[in-house]
Amino acid sequence: MFFEDIPLYEEFNEVKKCVALKLLAVSDKAEFLGAREYGLKDINDLYGTKYEDIIPAFISQKSENGEHAMRGTLYLFNLTEPLKAHIVEENLECIFGEDESYSGNLVLCTVFLENLTLYSNGKIIFSCTSHEVFSLYHMAEIDDGVSPDVLDEVQKTIRIMPLYQEMSAIAEKLKNKTQKRLEKELRILADLCNYVDEEKKYFFVQIPTYKCSFANFKSIAKEYLTEQTYAVLSPLDSFSQLQPLPVPHKAEDVIKGNNQTLQYIHSDYYRKVHSELAMLKYILDFKPTKAKPIRVKI
């Protein structure tokens, strides 16, 4: 099973933690790679770091000359409680390391261990290529034998989340809407970040699927979002008021370091809207009939 098959995994840390705990509960060994170029060279090098508590769990090491560019030493550990705690903290996306120094805006990091593999009685039940620094959506798999139990645990976790209760009440009020109307209105709400960028004249804009005034957006949002989230929109008169900071209007502004404000998709408020819509779609078992083409403007 791939992680894209796990509902709401990307949206909620509760789901990420649930998956990590479930996989650790059925595993007995963990293996990491110490990359040849920069990774851990000796288990004792972890003394004095935040990971020294996993040294007692160390079992063995062996050279890895894999098919891919990542070569080095594989370190095998028993899954002790300290090691489990580090893995849960990283939500399975394990790159064990520590910040070494700062260079301008860049943080230079020493990486000890990465590319976690979990075993149960010698069988791989989870593996990822964390050095690619992508979401687990793109770099990890779960053994099909444990997948049903993982999905069952995820569903239980989602159903006890407070947001699930709130969005269930909203979903009940939307049940009389047609699929076509649901699809359009959910798309409009999901495009909030693009409406804001467009009105602010951000230098790179993904064009919203539908034209929509701010007044109309608010009327739709009032039906679909929680009261607390809608309350932010209620007193405003325009999309641009959601982003009061100056934004770069040309690529040259970014290159020169002027107006470094990120696209609105990275804002805390948009993430809140996105998470509520994701939960609502899960409850409604919503599946769009057809993907809309993406258009951008630079």
Disulfide bonds with the S-S distance in Angstrom:
none
